[in-house]
Structures are given as structure tokens and as C-alpha cells.
């Protein structure tokens, strides 16, 4: 995965998972746990240590187990290093980014395809993971997405940052949004007629804060949802039927 295009983002490092080492090397390589996880580990470890020490004489085995577990958690948080993460190649200090790219041809002319996509409120018609897009002006919009029935919806504001009529639309989430998101769509006349559409969607995984290990576990499923939703566009624009 790489940056979609350099002039699209003010914060390109959020979307660069292909070579993050180059710009994150200033971090201590020993640290592989993000700050929220470290704080939680320290608090949990301190509680277990206290509880274990209190019960050492009444319940030696149980108390000792708590002391060992608490000490391990406390050191995990204090040092910022997790041997388990290291063993599986995980690092929760680096965001997990989902980058999806699809290219396909539709039978409709490029101006018609562009105009349909340019009205961002049309996206939920074929993208099932997007619940709504509300346009707030010529370039600003409010997005709401849900990646599964069992997870809460996530909302953010976005802005169009580059646009060429009938050819190109590029957008990204505004600074301070709870979800980092960006995308672009290119429209080119196909040699045999119709329109070649190239779509790129990028998300910083919404569960990345829980740890990169978890994010990597769920990212393939999220990526498959988004990829399928993008391809639904071809079906919709050609048949005017809402995909199942």
C-alpha cells in the first residue's frame, strides 16, 4: 500500500503503510505499544500487583499468579515493549491502513458517470458500508459508515481537495475527524466505448487504537466489504438497480 497521490493529503504519513519505517524511525524501535495501551497496562498491572500481594498469605498460589501477571503487565506498560507483539510482528504505535484500488469499465459515458459520483449523496445507493453522505456545501460533506452490524457507526467530515470536471474527484477527511479517510476516482473514455473508472479508497483502520494485532485480524474483512461495495457501482450505473 502506498500514498494515493502526493498532493492529496496534508498528512500523507497517515496513509503510507508501504514504507512507514522511513518517517517513523525516530521512534525508539524497542517501543511497540501505543500510549493508550501502555496506560491501560500500567493501571491493570498495578491493580493485580496490589491484589496479589494482599492475598499472598491467605491464597499463596492465586496471589503469586496475580503478582506475576501484574508485574508483567506493569513492565509492559512502563517499557512500552510487548514480547508477544514482537513475536508476531505487530506494532500498535503504527496505524493500520486499508488501501483499496479497483479499476473497471462501465458502458455509460464519462460525463454521466462523473456527474453521478460527484453527487456524493449517491454513494450509499451502492456502497453498503456507507450509511449516509450529507453534502454541506460545494466541497464539504458529512459521512457516516458502519463496517459490520455488530460495530457502532462512525461519522466524520470530509472535503474535496482536487477536482477536474468529468475526469477526477479527490477527497479526504478534515483535520480532527475520528476516522482518517481519503479517496479518489478517475474517469477516462474507454477505447471501445464507455468509461474506465479507477477508484481508490483509503481508511486508517477504525479499530487501530485497540492494537495493530487486532486491526490486522479485522482489516481483510473490512477490505473485502469496501472492495465489493466499489464494484457494486458498475452494476448500479449500468442497470440502475440497487445491489442486494
Phi and psi restraints in degrees (value plus and minus 20) as a CYANA .aco file:
   2 UNK   PHI    -164.3  -124.3
   2 UNK   PSI     153.4   193.4
   3 UNK   PHI     -82.2   -42.2
   3 UNK   PSI     118.2   158.2
   4 UNK   PHI     -83.4   -43.4
   4 UNK   PSI     -76.0   -36.0
   5 UNK   PHI    -178.0  -138.0
   5 UNK   PSI     121.3   161.3
   6 UNK   PHI     -78.9   -38.9
   6 UNK   PSI     -57.4   -17.4
   7 UNK   PHI    -107.0   -67.0
   7 UNK   PSI     -10.9    29.1
   8 UNK   PHI    -105.8   -65.8
   8 UNK   PSI     -52.0   -12.0
   9 UNK   PHI    -137.9   -97.9
   9 UNK   PSI     123.1   163.1
  10 UNK   PHI    -100.0   -60.0
  10 UNK   PSI     -39.2     0.8
  11 UNK   PHI    -148.5  -108.5
  11 UNK   PSI      44.9    84.9
  12 UNK   PHI     -82.1   -42.1
  12 UNK   PSI     -45.9    -5.9
  13 UNK   PHI     -82.4   -42.4
  13 UNK   PSI     -43.4    -3.4
  14 UNK   PHI     -86.0   -46.0
  14 UNK   PSI     -43.2    -3.2
  15 UNK   PHI    -132.7   -92.7
  15 UNK   PSI      -9.2    30.8
  16 UNK   PHI    -128.0   -88.0
  16 UNK   PSI      79.6   119.6
  17 UNK   PHI    -125.2   -85.2
  17 UNK   PSI     -23.1    16.9
  18 UNK   PHI     -98.8   -58.8
  18 UNK   PSI     -47.1    -7.1
  19 UNK   PHI    -169.8  -129.8
  19 UNK   PSI      29.6    69.6
  20 UNK   PHI     -85.4   -45.4
  20 UNK   PSI     -44.1    -4.1
  21 UNK   PHI     -80.7   -40.7
  21 UNK   PSI     -52.3   -12.3
  22 UNK   PHI     -81.3   -41.3
  22 UNK   PSI     -56.9   -16.9
  23 UNK   PHI    -129.2   -89.2
  23 UNK   PSI     -18.8    21.2
  24 UNK   PHI    -134.6   -94.6
  24 UNK   PSI     -10.5    29.5
  25 UNK   PHI     -89.3   -49.3
  25 UNK   PSI     -35.0     5.0
  26 UNK   PHI     -89.2   -49.2
  26 UNK   PSI     -36.9     3.1
  27 UNK   PHI     -93.4   -53.4
  27 UNK   PSI     133.3   173.3
  28 UNK   PHI     -86.0   -46.0
  28 UNK   PSI      99.7   139.7
  29 UNK   PHI     -84.0   -44.0
  29 UNK   PSI     -38.7     1.3
  30 UNK   PHI     -93.1   -53.1
  30 UNK   PSI     -46.0    -6.0
  31 UNK   PHI    -102.1   -62.1
  31 UNK   PSI     100.2   140.2
  32 UNK   PHI    -151.6  -111.6
  32 UNK   PSI       1.1    41.1
  33 UNK   PHI    -146.0  -106.0
  33 UNK   PSI     113.7   153.7
  34 UNK   PHI     -95.7   -55.7
  34 UNK   PSI     147.9   187.9
  35 UNK   PHI     -79.8   -39.8
  35 UNK   PSI     -67.1   -27.1
  36 UNK   PHI     -77.9   -37.9
  36 UNK   PSI     -61.3   -21.3
  37 UNK   PHI     -85.1   -45.1
  37 UNK   PSI     -59.0   -19.0
  38 UNK   PHI     -83.3   -43.3
  38 UNK   PSI     -64.6   -24.6
  39 UNK   PHI     -82.2   -42.2
  39 UNK   PSI     -65.7   -25.7
  40 UNK   PHI     -82.0   -42.0
  40 UNK   PSI     -59.8   -19.8
  41 UNK   PHI     -84.6   -44.6
  41 UNK   PSI     -62.9   -22.9
  42 UNK   PHI     -84.0   -44.0
  42 UNK   PSI     -66.0   -26.0
  43 UNK   PHI     -84.0   -44.0
  43 UNK   PSI     -67.1   -27.1
  44 UNK   PHI     -83.5   -43.5
  44 UNK   PSI     -61.9   -21.9
  45 UNK   PHI     -84.0   -44.0
  45 UNK   PSI     -62.5   -22.5
  46 UNK   PHI     -83.8   -43.8
  46 UNK   PSI     -59.9   -19.9
  47 UNK   PHI     -83.8   -43.8
  47 UNK   PSI     -65.5   -25.5
  48 UNK   PHI     -85.4   -45.4
  48 UNK   PSI     -59.4   -19.4
  49 UNK   PHI     -80.5   -40.5
  49 UNK   PSI     -68.3   -28.3
  50 UNK   PHI     -81.0   -41.0
  50 UNK   PSI     -66.0   -26.0
  51 UNK   PHI     -84.8   -44.8
  51 UNK   PSI     -60.0   -20.0
  52 UNK   PHI     -87.1   -47.1
  52 UNK   PSI     -62.9   -22.9
  53 UNK   PHI     -83.1   -43.1
  53 UNK   PSI     -59.7   -19.7
  54 UNK   PHI     -83.1   -43.1
  54 UNK   PSI     -53.8   -13.8
  55 UNK   PHI    -121.1   -81.1
  55 UNK   PSI     -11.3    28.7
  56 UNK   PHI     -79.1   -39.1
  56 UNK   PSI     -62.2   -22.2
  57 UNK   PHI     -99.7   -59.7
  57 UNK   PSI     -55.2   -15.2
  58 UNK   PHI     -99.6   -59.6
  58 UNK   PSI     -59.5   -19.5
  59 UNK   PHI    -155.9  -115.9
  59 UNK   PSI      58.9    98.9
  60 UNK   PHI     -74.6   -34.6
  60 UNK   PSI     -67.1   -27.1
  61 UNK   PHI     -85.8   -45.8
  61 UNK   PSI     -67.8   -27.8
  62 UNK   PHI     -84.6   -44.6
  62 UNK   PSI     -62.2   -22.2
  63 UNK   PHI     -83.9   -43.9
  63 UNK   PSI     -62.7   -22.7
  64 UNK   PHI     -85.0   -45.0
  64 UNK   PSI     -58.4   -18.4
  65 UNK   PHI     -81.0   -41.0
  65 UNK   PSI     -61.9   -21.9
  66 UNK   PHI     -86.1   -46.1
  66 UNK   PSI     -59.5   -19.5
  67 UNK   PHI     -83.3   -43.3
  67 UNK   PSI     -64.7   -24.7
  68 UNK   PHI     -83.9   -43.9
  68 UNK   PSI     -67.6   -27.6
  69 UNK   PHI     -83.9   -43.9
  69 UNK   PSI     -62.6   -22.6
  70 UNK   PHI     -84.8   -44.8
  70 UNK   PSI     -61.7   -21.7
  71 UNK   PHI     -83.8   -43.8
  71 UNK   PSI     -59.6   -19.6
  72 UNK   PHI     -84.5   -44.5
  72 UNK   PSI     -65.6   -25.6
  73 UNK   PHI     -83.7   -43.7
  73 UNK   PSI     -63.1   -23.1
  74 UNK   PHI     -82.0   -42.0
  74 UNK   PSI     -65.4   -25.4
  75 UNK   PHI     -86.6   -46.6
  75 UNK   PSI     -54.5   -14.5
  76 UNK   PHI     -78.5   -38.5
  76 UNK   PSI     -67.0   -27.0
  77 UNK   PHI     -92.0   -52.0
  77 UNK   PSI     -60.7   -20.7
  78 UNK   PHI     -87.0   -47.0
  78 UNK   PSI     -59.0   -19.0
  79 UNK   PHI    -105.7   -65.7
  79 UNK   PSI     -46.7    -6.7
  80 UNK   PHI      59.0    99.0
  80 UNK   PSI      -7.7    32.3
  81 UNK   PHI    -139.8   -99.8
  81 UNK   PSI     113.2   153.2
  82 UNK   PHI    -140.4  -100.4
  82 UNK   PSI      93.5   133.5
  83 UNK   PHI     -79.7   -39.7
  83 UNK   PSI     -53.3   -13.3
  84 UNK   PHI     -85.8   -45.8
  84 UNK   PSI     -66.1   -26.1
  85 UNK   PHI     -77.7   -37.7
  85 UNK   PSI     -63.2   -23.2
  86 UNK   PHI     -81.4   -41.4
  86 UNK   PSI     -60.2   -20.2
  87 UNK   PHI     -85.3   -45.3
  87 UNK   PSI     -55.4   -15.4
  88 UNK   PHI    -118.8   -78.8
  88 UNK   PSI     -16.4    23.6
  89 UNK   PHI      55.3    95.3
  89 UNK   PSI       5.4    45.4
  90 UNK   PHI    -114.7   -74.7
  90 UNK   PSI     134.5   174.5
  91 UNK   PHI    -175.4  -135.4
  91 UNK   PSI      84.4   124.4
  92 UNK   PHI     -99.4   -59.4
  92 UNK   PSI     -21.0    19.0
  93 UNK   PHI    -100.5   -60.5
  93 UNK   PSI     -33.1     6.9
  94 UNK   PHI    -128.7   -88.7
  94 UNK   PSI     110.7   150.7
  95 UNK   PHI     -87.6   -47.6
  95 UNK   PSI     122.2   162.2
  96 UNK   PHI    -107.3   -67.3
  96 UNK   PSI     101.8   141.8
  97 UNK   PHI    -133.4   -93.4
  97 UNK   PSI     115.5   155.5
  98 UNK   PHI    -126.0   -86.0
  98 UNK   PSI      98.5   138.5
  99 UNK   PHI    -139.2   -99.2
  99 UNK   PSI      98.8   138.8
 100 UNK   PHI    -139.9   -99.9
 100 UNK   PSI     110.4   150.4
 101 UNK   PHI    -146.7  -106.7
 101 UNK   PSI     108.5   148.5
 102 UNK   PHI    -153.3  -113.3
 102 UNK   PSI     119.7   159.7
 103 UNK   PHI    -153.6  -113.6
 103 UNK   PSI     109.2   149.2
 104 UNK   PHI    -175.7  -135.7
 104 UNK   PSI     148.8   188.8
 105 UNK   PHI    -135.3   -95.3
 105 UNK   PSI     115.6   155.6
 106 UNK   PHI    -137.8   -97.8
 106 UNK   PSI     137.9   177.9
 107 UNK   PHI     -99.7   -59.7
 107 UNK   PSI     -35.2     4.8
 108 UNK   PHI     -96.9   -56.9
 108 UNK   PSI     132.9   172.9
 109 UNK   PHI     -88.2   -48.2
 109 UNK   PSI     134.9   174.9
 110 UNK   PHI     -81.6   -41.6
 110 UNK   PSI     -58.2   -18.2
 111 UNK   PHI     -85.4   -45.4
 111 UNK   PSI     -57.3   -17.3
 112 UNK   PHI     -88.2   -48.2
 112 UNK   PSI     -62.3   -22.3
 113 UNK   PHI     -85.2   -45.2
 113 UNK   PSI     -63.5   -23.5
 114 UNK   PHI     -81.2   -41.2
 114 UNK   PSI     -68.7   -28.7
 115 UNK   PHI     -81.9   -41.9
 115 UNK   PSI     -55.9   -15.9
 116 UNK   PHI     -87.1   -47.1
 116 UNK   PSI     -66.2   -26.2
 117 UNK   PHI     -90.2   -50.2
 117 UNK   PSI     -54.3   -14.3
 118 UNK   PHI     -81.9   -41.9
 118 UNK   PSI     -49.5    -9.5
 119 UNK   PHI    -101.3   -61.3
 119 UNK   PSI      70.4   110.4
 120 UNK   PHI     -79.3   -39.3
 120 UNK   PSI     -43.7    -3.7
 121 UNK   PHI     -86.0   -46.0
 121 UNK   PSI     -31.3     8.7
 122 UNK   PHI     -99.1   -59.1
 122 UNK   PSI     -38.8     1.2
 123 UNK   PHI     -76.3   -36.3
 123 UNK   PSI     -62.0   -22.0
 124 UNK   PHI     -83.6   -43.6
 124 UNK   PSI     -33.7     6.3
 125 UNK   PHI     -84.5   -44.5
 125 UNK   PSI     -51.0   -11.0
 126 UNK   PHI    -146.3  -106.3
 126 UNK   PSI     -31.5     8.5
 127 UNK   PHI    -124.2   -84.2
 127 UNK   PSI      81.5   121.5
 128 UNK   PHI     -87.6   -47.6
 128 UNK   PSI     -47.4    -7.4
 129 UNK   PHI     -97.1   -57.1
 129 UNK   PSI     -33.9     6.1
 130 UNK   PHI    -117.0   -77.0
 130 UNK   PSI      94.7   134.7
 131 UNK   PHI     -97.5   -57.5
 131 UNK   PSI     -57.5   -17.5
 132 UNK   PHI    -182.8  -142.8
 132 UNK   PSI     131.3   171.3
 133 UNK   PHI    -153.4  -113.4
 133 UNK   PSI      99.9   139.9
 134 UNK   PHI    -131.2   -91.2
 134 UNK   PSI      96.2   136.2
 135 UNK   PHI     -96.4   -56.4
 135 UNK   PSI     107.4   147.4
 136 UNK   PHI    -123.8   -83.8
 136 UNK   PSI     -19.9    20.1
 137 UNK   PHI     145.3   185.3
 137 UNK   PSI    -189.8  -149.8
 138 UNK   PHI     -79.1   -39.1
 138 UNK   PSI     -53.8   -13.8
 139 UNK   PHI    -146.3  -106.3
 139 UNK   PSI     -31.1     8.9
 140 UNK   PHI    -123.3   -83.3
 140 UNK   PSI     126.4   166.4
 141 UNK   PHI    -171.8  -131.8
 141 UNK   PSI     139.6   179.6
 142 UNK   PHI    -137.3   -97.3
 142 UNK   PSI     104.6   144.6
 143 UNK   PHI    -129.6   -89.6
 143 UNK   PSI     128.2   168.2
 144 UNK   PHI    -158.8  -118.8
 144 UNK   PSI     104.8   144.8
 145 UNK   PHI    -153.7  -113.7
 145 UNK   PSI     134.6   174.6
 146 UNK   PHI    -160.0  -120.0
 146 UNK   PSI     105.5   145.5
 147 UNK   PHI    -111.4   -71.4
 147 UNK   PSI     -32.3     7.7
 148 UNK   PHI    -183.7  -143.7
 148 UNK   PSI     143.4   183.4
 149 UNK   PHI     -86.2   -46.2
 149 UNK   PSI     -42.7    -2.7
 150 UNK   PHI    -117.0   -77.0
 150 UNK   PSI     -14.9    25.1
 151 UNK   PHI    -138.3   -98.3
 151 UNK   PSI     131.3   171.3
 152 UNK   PHI     -90.6   -50.6
 152 UNK   PSI     135.1   175.1
 153 UNK   PHI     -90.8   -50.8
 153 UNK   PSI     130.1   170.1
 154 UNK   PHI    -140.3  -100.3
 154 UNK   PSI     113.5   153.5
 155 UNK   PHI    -139.5   -99.5
 155 UNK   PSI     127.5   167.5
 156 UNK   PHI    -177.7  -137.7
 156 UNK   PSI     143.0   183.0
 157 UNK   PHI    -123.0   -83.0
 157 UNK   PSI     123.6   163.6
 158 UNK   PHI    -154.1  -114.1
 158 UNK   PSI     144.3   184.3
 159 UNK   PHI    -161.6  -121.6
 159 UNK   PSI     125.3   165.3
 160 UNK   PHI     -98.3   -58.3
 160 UNK   PSI     105.5   145.5
 161 UNK   PHI    -129.6   -89.6
 161 UNK   PSI     -33.5     6.5
 162 UNK   PHI    -174.8  -134.8
 162 UNK   PSI     115.5   155.5
 163 UNK   PHI    -172.4  -132.4
 163 UNK   PSI     111.1   151.1
 164 UNK   PHI    -146.7  -106.7
 164 UNK   PSI      97.0   137.0
 165 UNK   PHI     -74.8   -34.8
 165 UNK   PSI     112.7   152.7
 166 UNK   PHI      45.5    85.5
 166 UNK   PSI     -12.7    27.3
 167 UNK   PHI    -150.6  -110.6
 167 UNK   PSI     -58.3   -18.3
 168 UNK   PHI    -176.2  -136.2
 168 UNK   PSI     118.8   158.8
 169 UNK   PHI    -156.1  -116.1
 169 UNK   PSI     110.0   150.0
 170 UNK   PHI    -152.9  -112.9
 170 UNK   PSI     118.2   158.2
 171 UNK   PHI    -165.2  -125.2
 171 UNK   PSI     143.7   183.7
 172 UNK   PHI    -174.9  -134.9
 172 UNK   PSI     143.5   183.5
 173 UNK   PHI     -89.1   -49.1
 173 UNK   PSI     130.1   170.1
 174 UNK   PHI     -99.9   -59.9
 174 UNK   PSI     141.4   181.4
 175 UNK   PHI     -80.0   -40.0
 175 UNK   PSI     114.6   154.6
 176 UNK   PHI      73.7   113.7
 176 UNK   PSI     -22.2    17.8
 177 UNK   PHI     -90.1   -50.1
 177 UNK   PSI     126.0   166.0
 178 UNK   PHI     -88.7   -48.7
 178 UNK   PSI     -37.4     2.6
 179 UNK   PHI    -150.0  -110.0
 179 UNK   PSI     105.2   145.2
 180 UNK   PHI     -99.6   -59.6
 180 UNK   PSI     100.9   140.9
 181 UNK   PHI    -163.7  -123.7
 181 UNK   PSI     124.0   164.0
 182 UNK   PHI    -174.4  -134.4
 182 UNK   PSI     143.4   183.4
 183 UNK   PHI    -189.6  -149.6
 183 UNK   PSI     147.8   187.8
 184 UNK   PHI    -170.5  -130.5
 184 UNK   PSI     132.9   172.9
 185 UNK   PHI    -155.2  -115.2
 185 UNK   PSI     109.8   149.8
 186 UNK   PHI    -133.5   -93.5
 186 UNK   PSI     119.8   159.8
 187 UNK   PHI    -143.4  -103.4
 187 UNK   PSI      99.1   139.1
 188 UNK   PHI    -152.0  -112.0
 188 UNK   PSI     122.0   162.0
 189 UNK   PHI     -83.0   -43.0
 189 UNK   PSI     109.0   149.0
 190 UNK   PHI     -98.6   -58.6
 190 UNK   PSI     123.4   163.4
 191 UNK   PHI     -74.6   -34.6
 191 UNK   PSI     -58.8   -18.8
 192 UNK   PHI    -114.6   -74.6
 192 UNK   PSI      -6.8    33.2
 193 UNK   PHI      84.5   124.5
 193 UNK   PSI     138.6   178.6
 194 UNK   PHI      64.8   104.8
 194 UNK   PSI    -180.1  -140.1
 195 UNK   PHI    -154.5  -114.5
 195 UNK   PSI     111.7   151.7
 196 UNK   PHI    -105.1   -65.1
 196 UNK   PSI     103.2   143.2
 197 UNK   PHI    -134.3   -94.3
 197 UNK   PSI     107.1   147.1
 198 UNK   PHI    -138.4   -98.4
 198 UNK   PSI     100.1   140.1
 199 UNK   PHI    -137.5   -97.5
 199 UNK   PSI     114.5   154.5
 200 UNK   PHI    -147.6  -107.6
 200 UNK   PSI     106.2   146.2
 201 UNK   PHI    -139.1   -99.1
 201 UNK   PSI     115.0   155.0
 202 UNK   PHI    -149.9  -109.9
 202 UNK   PSI     113.1   153.1
 203 UNK   PHI    -150.7  -110.7
 203 UNK   PSI     116.2   156.2
 204 UNK   PHI    -100.6   -60.6
 204 UNK   PSI     103.8   143.8
 205 UNK   PHI     -69.1   -29.1
 205 UNK   PSI     107.1   147.1
 206 UNK   PHI     -87.3   -47.3
 206 UNK   PSI     -32.1     7.9
 207 UNK   PHI    -128.3   -88.3
 207 UNK   PSI      -7.1    32.9
 208 UNK   PHI     -79.9   -39.9
 208 UNK   PSI     -50.1   -10.1
 209 UNK   PHI     -87.5   -47.5
 209 UNK   PSI     -34.9     5.1
 210 UNK   PHI    -104.3   -64.3
 210 UNK   PSI     -23.3    16.7
 211 UNK   PHI     100.4   140.4
 211 UNK   PSI     118.0   158.0
 212 UNK   PHI     -82.4   -42.4
 212 UNK   PSI     -50.7   -10.7
 213 UNK   PHI     -77.6   -37.6
 213 UNK   PSI     -67.9   -27.9
 214 UNK   PHI     -87.2   -47.2
 214 UNK   PSI     -61.2   -21.2
 215 UNK   PHI     -79.4   -39.4
 215 UNK   PSI     -63.2   -23.2
 216 UNK   PHI     -86.9   -46.9
 216 UNK   PSI     -49.3    -9.3
 217 UNK   PHI     -87.5   -47.5
 217 UNK   PSI     -59.3   -19.3
 218 UNK   PHI    -115.5   -75.5
 218 UNK   PSI     -38.5     1.5
 219 UNK   PHI     -78.3   -38.3
 219 UNK   PSI     -61.8   -21.8
 220 UNK   PHI     -78.3   -38.3
 220 UNK   PSI     -57.7   -17.7
 221 UNK   PHI     -87.9   -47.9
 221 UNK   PSI     -62.9   -22.9
 222 UNK   PHI     -83.7   -43.7
 222 UNK   PSI     -62.2   -22.2
 223 UNK   PHI     -81.1   -41.1
 223 UNK   PSI     -61.0   -21.0
 224 UNK   PHI     -84.5   -44.5
 224 UNK   PSI     -58.5   -18.5
 225 UNK   PHI     -81.5   -41.5
 225 UNK   PSI     -68.1   -28.1
 226 UNK   PHI     -87.2   -47.2
 226 UNK   PSI     -61.8   -21.8
 227 UNK   PHI     -81.0   -41.0
 227 UNK   PSI     -63.5   -23.5
 228 UNK   PHI     -85.3   -45.3
 228 UNK   PSI     -60.1   -20.1
 229 UNK   PHI     -82.8   -42.8
 229 UNK   PSI     -59.2   -19.2
 230 UNK   PHI     -83.4   -43.4
 230 UNK   PSI     -64.0   -24.0
 231 UNK   PHI     -88.7   -48.7
 231 UNK   PSI     -41.9    -1.9
 232 UNK   PHI     -80.7   -40.7
 232 UNK   PSI     -45.3    -5.3
 233 UNK   PHI     -80.3   -40.3
 233 UNK   PSI     -62.5   -22.5
 234 UNK   PHI     -78.1   -38.1
 234 UNK   PSI     -65.7   -25.7
 235 UNK   PHI     -82.6   -42.6
 235 UNK   PSI     -62.8   -22.8
 236 UNK   PHI     -90.0   -50.0
 236 UNK   PSI     -66.5   -26.5
 237 UNK   PHI     -88.3   -48.3
 237 UNK   PSI     -46.6    -6.6
 238 UNK   PHI    -108.9   -68.9
 238 UNK   PSI     -50.4   -10.4
 239 UNK   PHI    -131.9   -91.9
 239 UNK   PSI     -36.3     3.7
 240 UNK   PHI      40.9    80.9
 240 UNK   PSI       1.9    41.9
 241 UNK   PHI    -125.7   -85.7
 241 UNK   PSI     117.0   157.0
 242 UNK   PHI     -93.4   -53.4
 242 UNK   PSI     105.4   145.4
 243 UNK   PHI     -82.7   -42.7
 243 UNK   PSI     128.6   168.6
